[in-house]
Amino acid sequence: MIKLLRVRNLATIEDLEVPLEPGFTILTGETGAGKSILIDAIRLILGEKGTPDLVRTGKPEAFVEAVFDVAGLGLDLAGLPEPEDGELLVQRSVTDQGGGKAFVNGVLVPVRRLRELGPRLIDIYGQNDHVFLLHLENHLAYLDGCLGAAGLVAETARASQELRRLVQEKRELEGREKEREQRLDFIAYQLKEIEAAGLKPGEDEALLREREILRNAEKIAGLVDKALDLAYLGEDSLVPRLARLKSVLNDLAAYEDSFGGFRAGLEDAAILLQDAADSLVRFRDRRAGAPENAEEVEERLSVIEKLKRKYGGSVEAVLAHGEGLRRERAGLESGRERLQELETAIGARFDEYARAAARLGAERRKAADRLGRTIEKEIAQLGMAKARFEVRLESRAPSLDDPATIRDQGAEEAEFLLSPNPGEDLRPLRRIASGGELSRMMLALKAAGKDQAGRQTLIFDEVDAGIGGKTAEFIARKLDQLAGRHQVICITHLPQIASAAAHHFSVDKRVEKERTFTGVRRLGREERVEEIARLIAGSRLTEASRQIAREMLDGGPPKGKKP
């Protein structure tokens, strides 16, 4: 529950501190006094969006902080400091530029962290929340919140999503079947062209060298003959001359030792000359024995250049492209296998989904019976003693032939039915209920849910709009009953509800030096009489209205206790 709320520089509030207590608390005041600003402050604490227009004119930022008594709630603070003495401090600021910060127990946190904590601390019910009852999807969601096996909802949703994913993948594969066949034909054509060429890495460079040799064959032959003549075949060639030089130097070595040092070098030179001569002979013989056809070389180069233009800038790139085509072909050919795998997986996943949906449906039927009985008891306490309430469930069996039947929420649709008066058939609540009945039904649903929840702060923001008389008395009693287990804070304009509260605050607005200020003060006994008399009679207070107010205060239900 909230123990303390402090607000600074929020709209017309300059600096306000409101201590709050357990039980039933009422906020009253003239229209426009600023009651809703306090609710806006609490919404900021819950992590709702803060906008610059909330900041008081002339101030750089608005600031809200609340102290909660969370003893026994078992909050999971996920690494945040544990509450001291069972108290949790939540702070929020909003700047005039739209920024701001949030803190929990003094630690800076993202605003989304407040949104995670908020539902465990406070539940706000506004005057238009009964619109909730006009949308069928909300009926099923509320029923699922009452399940004894809530995990089935998530399990069914997961199975549905996985099943739809597999079905979608199968459809896409089937839809691409014609495209896949066309692609396979195209790959086969390209691979045939590449593989028929029988390319080898570096082949184009070797052919270019060969072409250059063929183009200069006559010149090269002349150079080879000349080189052989100089090195080996000529009368005055280098090999025999080197042999004679070697012999002369050997003779001189008998007279001068230094000439012997040239022997090794001359032998190496002789070997080198001989190797060169042998290479020249082999080159000449090879060219003579297997003469290349220049046209064949040109044709081969033409084939290679064509492939390089189509599939890459080099022979290596063409070969790499071919390898990529083989991998793609293997992947496409495996598509048929994947379709078969998907057929099996879809069947298994459908069975899993159908079982989960069936279990969920069974739990929903049990919960629908329980909820029907509970709501009838609740609305009986709200002045609809003869009314009947029922949750109608309609199921549609899931089928792979109809994807619309495979839904995250399972096979059921839920709708709340109401018979407000004896002798009337049960009919859809959203079509027959009046505004007052919708308000009572929504309060009954809130009360039914909160009876199962832990201790919280429940805030009702003008839930009495459009009702009065006995209905207001019934709602007052229900709010007081809720206050026996929760802290209940209610903004109201009805004296029946205001007189039922244990604690009463008045919200007023004043203007000083051309600035507007909103204030809150706790009312004592006689001040409550005056305020409730104002709610009864408006601005023209009479002693009669004051007497009625006293009687309402004295005769109301026990304050903050279960009747």
C-alpha positions as CSV (number, residue, x, y, z in Angstrom):
1,M,0.0,0.0,0.0
2,I,1.0,3.7,-0.4
3,K,2.2,5.2,2.9
4,L,3.3,8.6,1.5
5,L,2.8,10.4,-1.8
6,R,4.9,13.6,-2.5
7,V,4.4,15.7,-5.6
8,R,6.4,18.7,-6.7
9,N,5.9,21.1,-9.7
10,L,3.3,18.8,-11.4
11,A,0.7,21.0,-13.2
12,T,-1.0,23.1,-10.6
13,I,0.7,21.3,-7.7
14,E,3.8,23.2,-6.3
15,D,4.7,21.0,-3.4
16,L,2.3,18.5,-1.8
17,E,2.8,15.7,0.7
18,V,-0.1,13.3,1.3
19,P,0.2,10.6,4.0
20,L,-2.1,7.7,3.3
21,E,-3.3,4.9,5.6
22,P,-4.8,1.4,5.2
23,G,-8.5,0.9,4.5
24,F,-10.9,3.1,2.5
25,T,-9.8,6.6,1.5
26,I,-11.9,9.2,-0.4
27,L,-10.8,12.2,-2.4
28,T,-13.4,14.8,-3.1
29,G,-13.4,18.3,-4.4
30,E,-14.9,20.6,-7.0
31,T,-14.5,19.7,-10.7
32,G,-11.2,21.0,-11.9
33,A,-9.7,21.2,-8.4
34,G,-6.9,18.9,-9.3
35,K,-8.0,15.4,-8.2
36,S,-7.0,13.9,-11.5
37,I,-3.5,15.4,-11.1
38,L,-2.9,13.2,-8.1
39,I,-3.9,10.2,-10.2
40,D,-1.5,11.4,-13.0
41,A,1.2,11.6,-10.4
42,I,0.6,8.0,-9.3
43,R,0.5,6.9,-13.0
44,L,4.0,8.4,-13.4
45,I,5.1,6.2,-10.4
46,L,3.8,3.2,-12.3
47,G,5.9,4.1,-15.3
48,E,3.4,5.7,-17.6
49,K,4.6,8.2,-20.2
50,G,5.5,11.6,-18.9
51,T,5.2,14.6,-21.1
52,P,6.6,18.1,-20.8
53,D,3.1,19.6,-20.4
54,L,2.8,18.0,-17.0
55,V,5.6,20.2,-15.6
56,R,4.5,23.3,-13.8
57,T,5.0,26.5,-15.8
58,G,8.3,28.1,-15.1
59,K,9.8,25.0,-13.5
60,P,12.5,22.8,-15.1
61,E,11.1,19.5,-13.9
62,A,8.3,17.7,-12.0
63,F,9.0,15.2,-9.3
64,V,6.9,12.5,-7.8
65,E,7.9,10.0,-5.1
66,A,5.9,7.4,-3.2
67,V,6.7,5.2,-0.2
68,F,5.1,1.8,-0.3
69,D,4.6,-0.7,2.5
70,V,5.5,-4.0,0.7
71,A,5.9,-6.3,3.7
72,G,4.6,-9.7,2.8
73,L,4.2,-9.0,-1.0
74,G,7.2,-11.0,-2.0
75,L,8.3,-8.6,-4.7
76,D,11.1,-9.8,-7.0
77,L,13.3,-6.7,-7.2
78,A,15.9,-8.5,-9.4
79,G,19.1,-7.1,-8.0
80,L,17.7,-3.8,-6.6
81,P,18.3,-3.0,-2.9
82,E,15.9,-4.9,-0.7
83,P,13.3,-2.8,1.2
84,E,14.3,-1.6,4.6
85,D,11.6,-2.1,7.3
86,G,9.3,-3.3,4.5
87,E,9.3,0.0,2.7
88,L,9.9,0.6,-1.0
89,L,10.7,4.1,-2.3
90,V,9.8,4.8,-5.9
91,Q,10.8,8.2,-7.5
92,R,10.2,9.7,-10.9
93,S,11.1,13.0,-12.5
94,V,9.9,14.5,-15.8
95,T,11.7,17.5,-17.3
96,D,10.2,20.3,-19.4
97,Q,12.1,18.9,-22.4
98,G,10.4,15.5,-22.1
99,G,13.2,13.6,-20.4
100,G,13.4,12.3,-16.9
101,K,14.7,9.6,-14.5
102,A,13.3,6.8,-12.4
103,F,14.6,5.4,-9.1
104,V,13.7,2.4,-6.9
105,N,15.2,2.5,-3.4
106,G,17.7,5.1,-4.6
107,V,18.9,3.2,-7.6
108,L,18.5,4.6,-11.1
109,V,16.4,2.3,-13.2
110,P,14.8,2.4,-16.7
111,V,11.2,3.6,-16.7
112,R,10.1,0.2,-18.0
113,R,11.2,-1.3,-14.6
114,L,8.5,0.8,-13.0
115,R,6.0,-0.7,-15.4
116,E,7.1,-4.1,-14.4
117,L,6.7,-3.4,-10.7
118,G,3.5,-1.3,-11.0
119,P,1.0,-4.1,-11.3
120,R,2.2,-5.7,-8.1
121,L,1.7,-2.4,-6.2
122,I,-1.3,-0.5,-7.6
123,D,-4.3,-1.2,-9.8
124,I,-6.1,1.9,-11.2
125,Y,-9.7,1.7,-12.4
126,G,-10.9,4.7,-14.3
127,Q,-14.5,5.8,-15.1
128,N,-14.2,4.5,-18.7
129,D,-12.7,1.1,-17.8
130,H,-16.1,-0.6,-18.2
131,V,-15.5,-0.2,-22.0
132,F,-13.3,-3.3,-21.3
133,L,-16.6,-5.3,-21.3
134,L,-17.5,-4.2,-24.8
135,H,-14.7,-6.1,-26.5
136,L,-14.9,-9.9,-26.6
137,E,-11.2,-10.5,-26.6
138,N,-11.1,-9.0,-23.1
139,H,-13.6,-11.5,-21.9
140,L,-11.4,-14.4,-22.8
141,A,-8.3,-12.7,-21.4
142,Y,-10.1,-12.1,-18.0
143,L,-11.2,-15.7,-17.9
144,D,-7.7,-16.9,-18.6
145,G,-6.5,-14.8,-15.6
146,C,-8.8,-16.9,-13.4
147,L,-7.3,-20.3,-14.5
148,G,-5.8,-22.6,-12.1
149,A,-3.3,-23.6,-14.7
150,A,-2.3,-20.3,-16.3
151,G,0.8,-21.9,-17.9
152,L,-1.4,-23.6,-20.4
153,V,-2.2,-20.3,-22.1
154,A,1.5,-19.7,-22.8
155,E,2.1,-23.3,-23.8
156,T,-0.8,-23.2,-26.3
157,A,0.4,-19.9,-27.7
158,R,4.0,-21.3,-28.2
159,A,2.7,-24.5,-29.9
160,S,0.4,-22.4,-32.1
161,Q,3.2,-20.0,-33.1
162,E,5.6,-22.9,-33.9
163,L,2.9,-24.7,-35.9
164,R,2.2,-21.6,-38.0
165,R,5.9,-21.1,-38.6
166,L,6.2,-24.6,-39.9
167,V,3.1,-24.3,-42.1
168,Q,4.4,-21.0,-43.5
169,E,7.7,-22.5,-44.3
170,K,6.0,-25.4,-46.1
171,R,3.9,-22.9,-48.1
172,E,6.9,-20.9,-49.1
173,L,8.7,-24.0,-50.2
174,E,5.7,-25.2,-52.2
175,G,5.3,-21.8,-53.7
176,R,8.9,-21.7,-54.8
177,E,8.6,-25.2,-56.4
178,K,8.3,-23.9,-60.0
179,E,10.9,-21.3,-59.4
180,R,13.2,-24.0,-57.8
181,E,12.9,-26.2,-60.9
182,Q,13.7,-23.3,-63.2
183,R,16.7,-22.4,-61.1
184,L,17.9,-26.1,-61.1
185,D,17.7,-26.0,-65.0
186,F,19.7,-22.8,-65.1
187,I,22.3,-24.2,-62.7
188,A,22.6,-27.3,-64.8
189,Y,23.2,-25.3,-67.9
190,Q,25.9,-23.2,-66.2
191,L,27.6,-26.1,-64.6
192,K,27.6,-28.1,-67.9
193,E,29.3,-25.1,-69.6
194,I,31.9,-24.7,-66.9
195,E,32.6,-28.4,-66.4
196,A,32.8,-29.1,-70.2
197,A,35.7,-26.5,-70.4
198,G,37.8,-28.6,-68.0
199,L,39.6,-25.5,-66.7
200,K,42.8,-25.7,-64.6
201,P,44.1,-23.0,-62.3
202,G,46.6,-20.8,-64.1
203,E,45.8,-22.3,-67.5
204,D,45.0,-18.9,-69.1
205,E,48.4,-17.5,-68.1
206,A,50.2,-20.5,-69.5
207,L,48.3,-20.2,-72.8
208,L,49.1,-16.5,-73.0
209,R,52.8,-17.4,-72.7
210,E,52.5,-20.1,-75.3
211,R,50.7,-17.7,-77.7
212,E,53.6,-15.3,-77.3
213,I,56.1,-18.0,-78.2
214,L,54.1,-19.1,-81.3
215,R,53.9,-15.5,-82.5
216,N,57.7,-15.2,-82.3
217,A,58.6,-18.8,-83.2
218,E,61.1,-17.9,-86.0
219,K,62.9,-15.3,-83.9
220,I,63.1,-17.7,-81.0
221,A,64.4,-20.5,-83.1
222,G,67.2,-18.2,-84.4
223,L,68.1,-17.1,-80.9
224,V,68.2,-20.7,-79.7
225,D,70.5,-21.7,-82.6
226,K,72.8,-18.7,-82.0
227,A,72.9,-19.5,-78.3
228,L,73.8,-23.1,-78.9
229,D,76.5,-22.1,-81.4
230,L,78.0,-19.7,-78.8
231,A,77.9,-22.1,-76.0
232,Y,78.6,-25.5,-77.5
233,L,78.4,-26.1,-81.2
234,G,80.6,-23.4,-82.8
235,E,84.3,-23.8,-83.6
236,D,85.1,-21.1,-81.1
237,S,82.2,-21.8,-78.6
238,L,82.5,-21.2,-74.9
239,V,82.5,-24.8,-73.6
240,P,85.7,-25.9,-75.4
241,R,87.4,-22.5,-74.8
242,L,86.6,-22.8,-71.1
243,A,88.1,-26.3,-71.1
244,R,91.3,-25.0,-72.6
245,L,91.5,-22.0,-70.2
246,K,91.1,-24.5,-67.3
247,S,94.0,-26.6,-68.7
248,V,96.3,-23.5,-69.1
249,L,95.6,-22.3,-65.5
250,N,96.3,-25.8,-64.2
251,D,99.7,-25.7,-65.9
252,L,100.4,-22.2,-64.4
253,A,99.5,-23.5,-60.9
254,A,102.7,-25.5,-60.9
255,Y,104.6,-22.3,-60.9
256,E,102.2,-20.0,-59.0
257,D,99.8,-21.5,-56.4
258,S,97.3,-18.7,-56.7
259,F,96.2,-19.9,-60.1
260,G,95.0,-23.1,-58.5
261,G,92.3,-21.2,-56.7
262,F,90.4,-20.6,-59.9
263,R,89.8,-24.3,-60.5
264,A,86.6,-24.6,-58.6
265,G,85.0,-21.5,-60.1
266,L,85.9,-22.6,-63.6
267,E,84.4,-26.1,-63.0
268,D,81.1,-24.4,-61.8
269,A,81.1,-22.2,-64.9
270,A,81.6,-25.2,-67.1
271,I,78.7,-27.0,-65.4
272,L,76.5,-23.9,-65.7
273,L,77.4,-23.6,-69.4
274,Q,76.6,-27.3,-70.0
275,D,73.2,-27.0,-68.2
276,A,72.3,-24.0,-70.4
277,A,73.3,-25.8,-73.5
278,D,71.3,-28.8,-72.5
279,S,68.2,-26.7,-71.8
280,L,68.6,-25.0,-75.2
281,V,68.7,-28.4,-76.8
282,R,65.6,-29.7,-75.0
283,F,63.7,-26.5,-75.8
284,R,64.6,-26.8,-79.5
285,D,63.8,-30.5,-79.6
286,R,60.5,-30.0,-77.8
287,R,59.4,-27.3,-80.2
288,A,60.4,-29.3,-83.1
289,G,58.9,-32.6,-81.9
290,A,55.4,-31.2,-80.8
291,P,54.8,-28.0,-82.6
292,E,51.8,-26.1,-81.2
293,N,48.8,-25.1,-83.4
294,A,48.3,-21.4,-83.0
295,E,44.7,-21.7,-83.9
296,E,44.1,-24.2,-81.1
297,V,45.7,-21.9,-78.6
298,E,43.6,-19.0,-79.7
299,E,40.4,-21.1,-79.6
300,R,41.2,-22.3,-76.1
301,L,41.9,-18.7,-74.9
302,S,38.6,-17.6,-76.5
303,V,36.7,-20.2,-74.5
304,I,38.4,-19.2,-71.3
305,E,37.9,-15.5,-71.9
306,K,34.2,-16.1,-72.5
307,L,33.8,-18.0,-69.3
308,K,35.7,-15.3,-67.4
309,R,33.4,-12.6,-68.7
310,K,30.3,-14.6,-67.6
311,Y,31.4,-16.0,-64.3
312,G,34.4,-14.1,-63.0
313,G,37.6,-12.2,-63.9
314,S,39.9,-15.2,-63.6
315,V,40.0,-19.0,-64.1
316,E,40.0,-19.3,-60.3
317,A,36.8,-17.2,-60.1
318,V,35.1,-19.3,-62.7
319,L,36.0,-22.5,-60.8
320,A,34.8,-20.9,-57.5
321,H,31.5,-20.0,-59.2
322,G,31.1,-23.6,-60.4
323,E,31.6,-24.8,-56.8
324,G,29.0,-22.4,-55.6
325,L,26.5,-23.6,-58.1
326,R,27.1,-27.2,-56.9
327,R,26.4,-26.2,-53.4
328,E,23.2,-24.3,-54.4
329,R,22.1,-27.3,-56.4
330,A,22.5,-29.5,-53.4
331,G,20.5,-27.1,-51.3
332,L,17.7,-26.9,-53.8
333,E,17.6,-30.6,-54.3
334,S,17.3,-31.0,-50.5
335,G,14.2,-28.9,-50.6
336,R,12.2,-32.0,-51.5
337,E,13.6,-33.7,-48.4
338,R,12.7,-30.6,-46.4
339,L,9.1,-30.7,-47.6
340,Q,8.9,-34.3,-46.4
341,E,10.5,-33.3,-43.0
342,L,8.0,-30.5,-42.7
343,E,5.0,-32.7,-43.4
344,T,6.1,-34.9,-40.5
345,A,7.0,-32.0,-38.2
346,I,3.7,-30.2,-38.9
347,G,1.7,-33.4,-38.0
348,A,3.6,-33.8,-34.7
349,R,3.3,-30.1,-33.8
350,F,-0.4,-30.1,-34.7
351,D,-1.0,-33.0,-32.4
352,E,0.9,-31.1,-29.6
353,Y,-1.1,-27.9,-30.2
354,A,-4.4,-29.8,-30.3
355,R,-3.6,-31.5,-26.9
356,A,-2.6,-28.2,-25.3
357,A,-5.7,-26.5,-26.7
358,A,-7.9,-29.3,-25.4
359,R,-6.3,-29.1,-21.9
360,L,-6.7,-25.3,-22.0
361,G,-10.4,-25.7,-23.0
362,A,-11.1,-28.1,-20.2
363,E,-9.5,-25.7,-17.7
364,R,-11.5,-22.8,-19.2
365,R,-14.8,-24.6,-18.7
366,K,-14.0,-25.2,-15.1
367,A,-12.9,-21.6,-14.6
368,A,-16.1,-20.4,-16.4
369,D,-18.3,-22.2,-14.0
370,R,-16.4,-20.9,-11.0
371,L,-16.4,-17.3,-12.3
372,G,-20.1,-17.4,-13.1
373,R,-20.9,-18.4,-9.5
374,T,-18.5,-15.8,-8.1
375,I,-19.8,-12.9,-10.2
376,E,-23.4,-13.7,-9.3
377,K,-22.4,-13.4,-5.6
378,E,-20.6,-10.1,-6.3
379,I,-23.3,-8.4,-8.3
380,A,-25.9,-9.5,-5.7
381,Q,-24.0,-7.4,-3.2
382,L,-24.2,-4.5,-5.8
383,G,-27.9,-4.5,-6.0
384,M,-28.5,-7.1,-8.7
385,A,-29.7,-9.9,-6.4
386,K,-31.8,-11.6,-9.0
387,A,-29.4,-11.2,-11.9
388,R,-27.8,-14.2,-13.5
389,F,-24.3,-14.3,-15.0
390,E,-22.7,-16.8,-17.3
391,V,-19.5,-17.2,-19.3
392,R,-20.4,-18.7,-22.6
393,L,-17.6,-20.7,-24.3
394,E,-17.8,-21.6,-28.0
395,S,-15.1,-23.9,-29.4
396,R,-13.9,-24.4,-32.9
397,A,-11.8,-27.5,-33.4
398,P,-8.4,-26.8,-34.9
399,S,-7.7,-28.1,-38.4
400,L,-4.7,-27.9,-40.7
401,D,-7.1,-27.3,-43.6
402,D,-8.2,-24.0,-42.0
403,P,-5.3,-22.0,-40.6
404,A,-7.7,-19.6,-39.0
405,T,-8.5,-22.3,-36.4
406,I,-4.9,-22.4,-35.2
407,R,-4.8,-19.5,-32.8
408,D,-2.5,-18.5,-30.0
409,Q,-5.5,-18.2,-27.6
410,G,-6.7,-21.8,-28.3
411,A,-10.0,-23.1,-29.6
412,E,-12.4,-21.1,-27.5
413,E,-14.2,-17.7,-27.7
414,A,-15.6,-16.4,-24.5
415,E,-18.5,-14.0,-23.9
416,F,-20.1,-12.7,-20.7
417,L,-23.9,-13.2,-20.6
418,L,-26.2,-11.4,-18.3
419,S,-29.8,-11.6,-17.3
420,P,-30.4,-8.5,-15.2
421,N,-34.0,-9.3,-14.2
422,P,-35.9,-12.5,-13.4
423,G,-37.6,-14.1,-16.3
424,E,-35.2,-12.6,-18.9
425,D,-33.0,-14.8,-21.0
426,L,-29.2,-14.6,-20.7
427,R,-28.0,-12.2,-23.4
428,P,-24.6,-10.7,-24.3
429,L,-23.6,-8.3,-21.6
430,R,-22.0,-5.9,-24.1
431,R,-25.4,-5.4,-25.9
432,I,-27.9,-5.2,-23.1
433,A,-26.2,-3.7,-20.0
434,S,-26.8,-0.1,-19.1
435,G,-23.9,2.2,-18.1
436,G,-24.7,1.7,-14.4
437,E,-24.9,-2.1,-14.9
438,L,-21.6,-2.0,-16.8
439,S,-20.0,-0.1,-13.9
440,R,-21.3,-2.6,-11.4
441,M,-20.2,-5.6,-13.5
442,M,-16.7,-4.1,-13.9
443,L,-16.4,-3.5,-10.1
444,A,-17.6,-7.1,-9.5
445,L,-15.0,-8.4,-11.9
446,K,-12.3,-6.3,-10.2
447,A,-13.4,-7.5,-6.8
448,A,-13.5,-11.1,-7.9
449,G,-10.0,-10.9,-9.2
450,K,-8.6,-9.0,-6.2
451,D,-10.1,-11.6,-3.8
452,Q,-7.5,-13.9,-5.2
453,A,-4.6,-11.4,-5.4
454,G,-2.3,-10.3,-2.6
455,R,-2.6,-7.0,-0.7
456,Q,-2.6,-4.1,-3.1
457,T,-3.6,-0.5,-3.5
458,L,-6.8,-0.2,-5.6
459,I,-7.5,3.3,-7.0
460,F,-11.0,4.0,-8.4
461,D,-11.1,7.2,-10.4
462,E,-14.7,8.5,-10.5
463,V,-16.2,5.0,-11.1
464,D,-19.5,6.4,-9.9
465,A,-20.0,8.5,-13.1
466,G,-23.5,8.1,-14.3
467,I,-24.9,6.2,-11.3
468,G,-26.7,7.2,-8.1
469,G,-29.3,6.2,-5.6
470,K,-29.2,2.6,-4.4
471,T,-26.6,1.7,-6.9
472,A,-24.2,4.2,-5.3
473,E,-24.9,2.7,-1.9
474,F,-24.1,-0.8,-3.2
475,I,-20.9,0.4,-4.8
476,A,-19.9,2.1,-1.5
477,R,-20.4,-1.1,0.4
478,K,-18.4,-3.1,-2.1
479,L,-15.5,-0.6,-2.0
480,D,-15.6,-0.7,1.8
481,Q,-15.6,-4.5,1.6
482,L,-12.5,-4.4,-0.7
483,A,-10.8,-2.1,1.8
484,G,-10.9,-4.9,4.3
485,R,-8.2,-6.7,2.3
486,H,-6.7,-3.8,0.2
487,Q,-5.9,-0.2,0.5
488,V,-8.7,1.5,-1.5
489,I,-8.4,5.1,-2.8
490,C,-11.5,6.5,-4.5
491,I,-12.2,9.9,-6.2
492,T,-15.9,10.5,-6.1
493,H,-18.7,13.0,-6.4
494,L,-21.3,10.9,-4.6
495,P,-22.1,11.4,-0.9
496,Q,-23.1,7.7,-0.5
497,I,-19.5,6.7,-1.4
498,A,-17.8,9.6,0.4
499,S,-19.6,8.8,3.6
500,A,-18.5,5.1,3.5
501,A,-14.8,5.9,3.7
502,A,-12.6,5.7,6.8
503,H,-10.4,8.6,5.6
504,H,-11.4,11.7,3.7
505,F,-9.2,14.2,1.9
506,S,-10.4,17.3,0.2
507,V,-8.7,18.7,-2.9
508,D,-9.0,22.4,-3.6
509,K,-7.6,25.0,-5.9
510,R,-6.7,28.6,-5.1
511,V,-5.2,31.5,-7.0
512,E,-2.5,33.6,-5.4
513,K,-0.5,36.4,-7.3
514,E,-1.9,35.1,-10.6
515,R,-0.6,31.6,-10.0
516,T,-2.8,28.5,-9.4
517,F,-2.1,26.1,-6.6
518,T,-3.7,22.8,-5.8
519,G,-3.8,21.6,-2.2
520,V,-4.9,18.6,-0.3
521,R,-6.1,18.5,3.3
522,R,-7.4,15.7,5.5
523,L,-10.9,16.4,6.8
524,G,-12.0,16.0,10.4
525,R,-15.5,15.0,11.5
526,E,-17.2,18.3,11.0
527,E,-15.3,19.1,7.9
528,R,-16.5,15.9,6.4
529,V,-20.1,16.8,7.3
530,E,-19.7,20.1,5.4
531,E,-18.1,18.4,2.4
532,I,-20.7,15.6,2.2
533,A,-23.4,18.2,2.6
534,R,-21.9,20.1,-0.4
535,L,-22.0,16.8,-2.4
536,I,-25.7,16.5,-1.5
537,A,-26.8,20.1,-2.0
538,G,-24.2,21.8,-4.0
539,S,-23.1,25.3,-3.1
540,R,-26.4,26.1,-1.3
541,L,-25.8,24.3,2.0
542,T,-28.6,24.0,4.5
543,E,-28.9,22.6,7.9
544,A,-31.1,19.8,6.4
545,S,-28.2,18.8,4.0
546,R,-25.8,18.9,7.0
547,Q,-28.1,16.7,9.0
548,I,-28.4,14.2,6.2
549,A,-24.6,14.2,5.9
550,R,-24.3,13.4,9.7
551,E,-26.8,10.6,9.4
552,M,-24.9,9.1,6.4
553,L,-21.6,9.2,8.3
554,D,-23.2,7.6,11.4
555,G,-25.2,5.0,9.5
556,G,-22.7,3.9,6.8
557,P,-21.0,0.6,6.8
558,P,-18.0,-0.1,9.1
559,K,-15.0,1.8,8.0
560,G,-12.3,-0.4,6.5
561,K,-13.8,-3.6,7.8
562,K,-15.7,-6.4,6.2
563,P,-19.4,-6.2,6.8
